[in-house]
Amino acid sequence: MHKEPGFAMMWDVKLKQETRVLKGKAVSSFRQALAAFNSPEEDCRTTRVLLCLQHAFEMLLKAALVQRNGASFVFDRKLGRSIGFDKCLNLASNDSKIKLTTGEAGTLRAIDAMRDDEQHWYNLVSEQVLYLHARAAITIFDDVLKRVFSERLADFLPLRVLPLSSEAPQELQLLIDREYRQIQELLTPGRRAGHDAKARIRTLLALEAHVDSDVRVSDKDVARVEKAIKAGSQRAQVFPKLNNLGTTIEGIGVTVSVRIAKTDDCLPVRLVTGDEAIDAAAIREFDLQQRYPQSAAGLADKLGITCPKSAALRKHLGIDGDPKYHHVFKFGAQAIHRYSDNTLKVMRETLKTIDMEAVWAAHQPSTGRSKRHQPKCQIEGCAA
């Protein structure tokens, strides 16, 4: 039987039924994204590109997760519904074969954030910003296909498909600076172009998803940025999270690959209190419940250990004393302890290399013995 060029590898890996369906949807949506980008029709073009890209990656990551762990892995046990895009990114980042890097996850979050505004409200994504992210998406889609399914994106595209653009992709920092200058011009007194300025501000706020997994573009953030720009604040002050994003561009023409990630000298993100002397333009509100979604019991369940042993491991790692991992929500006299997704990742990685019985022996709850008779932890790096 004759096979079309490029489709020969599809039968090399035995796929689960659900995987085959999800991967087919992923490839179909990705092809539609490329078709929309190269379409001469401008009407709804950006919307179609972002919608199709986001859907393509959600389906691809779910296909990979199902192939690795089974269909139930991508379903919420309580709701009985498949998980959303953010959860897919977290799971794929922690999977040993999918190996979604921090830079790849950031690029996909940025695409999702731009798509969210494009779908539910409005923003203005410049052609070069759209092209750079679409090109980076091609690189990621190809890499994930190769890692998980031993396939390449070229196996699913006709030979007639052209590169996404005849114009070479530009460095992201140059594009961000250009966008910021355009916003400044639009907000010049007398221009009466606030509508377009806010639309562009929303896109720059969405790009913060490259370095912040909790990004949700809100009207409060848009108003904060607009006020700061009108006051003459510089881009580095208003968008500090974008200062250390770098773009790696390799190859030319059809072989070009684009990767966007933080550079090594990126400043850490930290929480600030209301009385700190810090430029208000640099402060962004976020939902703490989204930053700390895990319960203590949930951590133990996902790690496959008992709650007391999970507590012992947290104590050994100093989790409960680190605001990066732990937060206490107070409602009157009630205190609820919650943990970040990164807590689960750190604890899971530690379990692979540590003697859990030694941790348990050192940190198990007291059974009435005096403190001086409690065993001292002999595990390297533990201060207990």
C-alpha positions, 0 to 999 in steps of 0.5 A: 500500500502506498504511503504519503511521503513523511508518514512512514514513521507513524506505525513505528511506535505502538500507541494506546487508542486514546493517545492516537486520537489525542496526537491526531488532534494535536497534529491537526490543530498545529497544521491549522495554526500554520495554515492560519499564519501563512493565510493572506486573509487577515480577518481573525488571523491572530486569533486562529493562530493562537487558539490552534497553537494552544489546543495543539500543545494541550492535545500533544502533552495529553497524548504523551502523558496518556501514552506514558501513564494511562488515560486516567492520569489526565483526569481530575478525580473529583470532577471526572473531567480532563485536566487543563493546560496549566496542569498538563505543563506541570505534569509534562515538566516532571515526566522523565521522558517528556522532559519539558524544560523551563524555557519550553514551559514558559513559551507555552504559557506565554502563548496560552496567556496571549490566547486567553486575552485574544479569546476572552477579551482583546489584546494586540499582538504584533506580527514579529511577536506572533512570528517569534512565538509561532517559530518557537512553538514549531521547535518545541512541537518537533522536540516533544514528538521526537522525545516521546514518539520518535517522530518529527513534525516534518513527517506530518507536513506536505513538502510544499509547506513553506517556512512560517515567514520570509523575515528572519526572527528577531531577538525578543528583547528588541521586540519588547523594547519596540513594543514599549516605545509604541505604547509610550507614543500611544499614551502621549497626551492628545493622542487619544489612543489609550485603547490600542495602548492597553491592548499592547500592554496586555500582550507584554503582561502575557509575555511575563508567563515566560518566567512566571507560572502564575501570570493572569493578565488583569485590568488592575495590572493593565491600569498599573502599567499604564499609570507607570508609563504615563509617569515616565517609568522605564521599561526595566522598572515596569516589566522587570520580569522581562529583563532577562529573557533571551532568544536562541536562534539557530539555522536558516530557512526551513531549518531555523529553530527558536528557543526562548528562555531566562538567561543565567543572570535572571533576578529571582522573583520574590514576594513583597509586603505592602510597606516595602520601598519598591516601585509600584510599577514592578508589583504584580498581583496574583492569586496565592491559592493558585501559587500554593494549590497542594494540601499536605494530604495531597502531597502524601497521596501523590508521593505514595507515602503516608502523611506522617512520613510526608511530614518527616520529609518536609521537615528534613527538607525545610519545606514548611519554613520556606515561602517558596514552597509553603504558605499558611492561609488564615481565616479567623482562628483557622490556619490552612497549610498549602504547598506549591507545585514545586514542593511536589517536584522537590520531594519526588526528586528527593525520594529517588536518592534518599533513605526514607527510613533514615529520614523517618527515624530522625523526624518521626513524631515524639512518642513520649521520650525526652528531647535529649533522647531523640535521635539526631539526624545523620543525613547529610545536609539536614540541620535537625 
